């Protein structure tokens, strides 16, 4: 009788594992985990958009499509917002065409870091703001920009590493975001030392870039991804960002950004973007450790759970992929990997390792190519 009962119990366990899939993996989120995650994101809606684009706005801009044309194109590419960072100017953010429900603003600047150890020290960077007046204050505080108050144009001289740090501190103090764009792209900053690309924590590095982000022969993004993970290994707090650097609406973006925000306005979207609570890529990721969300820090992982979800995918991804897997990483390497069902919400949880220094989530295709990158949660000590 005992043998029969044991056999029946074993059979029930096997059937349960087969029926429930992840139940036996040890990574299934409990109802309490799910409720906690949902509560932290309560009142927020997912928005997909472009984090690096240009428009035909006059002045120093080399964009080919007007702001109105961008607005008209957003339905076609299924985007909720576009970040317009026209070169060396603030003027585009004051045009009558500018729409705070469609656009986040800023500017792309260029410099040579004169004391850099890189063999090529040319770099571009984006200064992103929801408020153009705050952006103008940064230009006033840093005289090297040669800001022209009457035209809202500015020049971008060469800087030392110290001066770059000062500019970033000014951007952050005034509520903006600094992003090192298309790093290691041909003709830009070149070095085998990842530390050369870091200037300050709580800044962005454009890891997903350009129109070929999903191409099997894409090298640019693999190089940028390696740079980002090397910087994480060095202990820096750098967010992965995305950008297609589109100059016309005819270029279909392949480098989207996902943001959960309270409303579709520049202020609401950017309030999360500027603190790292967003993810580049074609899938939406939410994550928490305790009450700490993606892109931020907590003083301890002791007794806490890593809880995250992957659910909504951008429609463009299904043109080339229909199967995906989720991977959880810590600074110690891969924690777990599982195939996910992209038609539903996927929740996961695991006890945090108190000795880990960060956790992050990645969505990959079945060949291991990343298609969405969750920004880390770091432990401060």
Order of alpha helices (4+ residues) and beta strands (2+ residues): alpha-alpha-beta-alpha-beta-beta-beta-alpha-alpha-beta-beta-alpha-beta-beta-alpha-beta-beta-beta-beta-beta-beta-beta-beta-beta-beta-beta
